[in-house]
């Protein structure tokens, strides 16, 4: 597979000790050469994305901002489109809109919000409807009963849309509608799990495939395994490294950079996220590869 996209790197952040700490975190990511800072969307102990990204828009100058990812079922899509339009306008065109059908454990989030938990199929349908409304409004077309996406976003024709996808229906939707696809594969599935989903994307929309930017989120960097991943999967770094998953990136900076080059060559993945806890450890890789 011939590389199609230059490398981009992002930071996933969710918590802060204070407003100053939050702004410093964004500035740190920007200074280290990361392209984006993105946030999860949960009802747990995490900052809520829309206002938090707005604060970072004022604290940074080049850092692109997004969610990883907004659960479509949590928000009215018309209001979501207007919030995204405002964020893109106020950030000077630095928003990337991340959308999904709901993370594992979304049932608990629905319970906390008093929202009926829908089946996976119904959530995918709702996501498709949300994507259509957001795209239409951000392109300047009214939705619903004449609702518009004021103010017009700074990016034209609209901010890019990232869709998180794992199963066949989500992958087919992402292949048709997304600009960026976050590949949802468990690291214990190894490289084969990611390859399977990449090939499903290609089969779903071969005419668009070369334009898609493919993304993955690392669970290990150097000699560090993310604590949440370790707790969720019940494995240590040595066990996980044996899976051969590209999401497990061990070794020194040169070794990690070479591994990512091979991953882009064989799987087409060029956009890589790390948790903010890994930001400094991963910075030498960013310095070697970003933009290349």
C-alpha angles and dihedrals in degrees: 000000000000114000110252104178134046118245118273126181130202140189123225111212131172112160141044137181092225143345090270091051090051093051091045089053091056093046090049092053090048093049092050092056100255112153098212146018114207135182136212120236111227143135089232129093094307133114113257109251110227100058092034092055089048090058091050091049088064095042098052137047110200105015113113115224134212151137125263083222141335110209106235093214094059097065143045103251094222092054090043091054091051092049091050091048091052093047092050092046094048094044093052093247102317102124125117111188112221116193135176144164095248135294126256108287092031088137090075092049090051091050092052091050095045091241122141110251109237129204119266091255092052091049091052090051090050090049091052090051091048093050091051093050094044092049092048096048095044089051089058099259120127121244134197112000095352097303113161134200098245124204100043109242117251093233119077134251082003141302114291117265123224118198123194110221138176112144126061097262094048092046091051091049092048092048090055102038114019132091091196127027122204104208110227106209129136114242090231088066089069124210091318092067093057093041091054092055093045090053091048089054091050092049093047096055113005092168091059100035098095090054095054118102108217121215138190135180118228118227095188134034124185105322096340128099116194107253093224091053092048092051094045096049100031094226137114128232095263092053092047094047089060089065090073091223116161085223089071106070112181134169133045127322095272092049092047092048092051091049092052091049089055091046091054091047095050103030105021094237111149105152112075130183129202131184114257088247087068096045098106095038090052096043095092089058090050089051091052099045114020112123094003 
